[in-house]
Structure formats: C-alpha cells, structure tokens
Amino acid sequence: MLARDELQQLVSAYCRAVDRADYDTLRSLYHPGATDSHGSFSAGGVEQFIAQLVAAEPYVRVSQHNITTTNFTLEGHLARGEIYCL
C-alpha cells in the first residue's frame, strides 16, 4: 500500500510539473534511463519528451491534467503504471 501511495504521489508531482512547465522538477521525477510513452506525441527518453513539451508550448494555452484512472503493477522493486487523464 505504501508503494502504491508513493506512485500516486509521483503521478501528482508529474502532472504538476508538466502543467507548470517546470522541466527541472519533471526531469527529477524520472529514474536514469527511464522511457516515457505518450502515444503519438512522444516516445523515448525523458529529454525527448521534454523537447516535445517545449515545442508544444506556443500551441498550448493551458495545461491541466485531471487524473481519472491509475493502474500499477508491482513486482518486487519494479513497477509499471498506466495513468489516464483528461
């Protein structure tokens, strides 16, 4: 339960960092070597994802993540997550 709560806090911190365009905080939330898949928007490393966010800034007037569903799979020290948001 503690691990799931920590993952939920991570999701909230992620959403806050993206919505505020706080890319230093966003970088700090990823484990070294992590990958991030946002469908057709971006897939790959963290720096690639942040570059896509920066490129999108002129076209995004407001960023507001509203989390709807979180699914986490925990196996020892490994976790995978799928998060739905509007």
N, C-alpha and C positions, 0 to 999 in steps of 0.2 A: 504494500500500500504506500509506503514511503517513496519507493522508486516511481510509482505512478504519479504521486503528488509532485515530485521533483520534475517529472516530464511535463506535467501540466503547467508548472511554473515556467519551464523552459519555453513552451509554446506561447505563453502570455508575454514573456520577455521578447521573444522573436517578433510577435505582432507589434508590440510597442516600438521596437527598434525600426522595423520596416515603415510603420506609419509615420514615424518622426524623422525618417531618413537619417537615422543615427547609425551609420555604417561601421564605425569603430565598435560600438556595442554589438551590432549584428555579427561582425567577424568573431568577437569573443565568445559567442554562443555555440560556435561550431568546433568540433574536435578536429585536430590536424588531419588532413587527408579526407575529410568528410565530403560527401557528394550531396547535391540538392536537386531534386527533380520537381519542376513546376510545369510539367507538360510541355506544350509548345512554346511557352515563354522562355524557359531556361532549363538546361540540364547539364550538370557537370560540377565543377568545383565551386567553392564559395566565391572566389574572386570573379568568376564568370557570371555568377548570379548577381553579385553586387554591380558589376558593369552593366548588366541588363536593367537593373533598377535605376541606376544613374541615367542611362539612355532614355528611359521612360519618363523621367521627371518632367520634361516640358509638356507632356501629354496627360499627366495625371494631376488633376486639380486637388483631389482629396484622396488620401489612403486611409481606409478604416476597415480593419479586419474584425469580423464578428464570427467567433468560433462556434460551430454548430455541433460537430461530432469529432471525437478523438478516439482513435483505436491504437493501442500499444500492445506489442508483443515483447515479452521479456524472457530472455534465455540466458541465465547467469549474468555476466557483465555486458551482454549485448542487448540492445533494444532497437526496435523498428517501430516507426509510427506513421500513421496516415491521419491527416487532420483536414477536416472540411471547414471551409469558412466562406462567408459572403463578403 
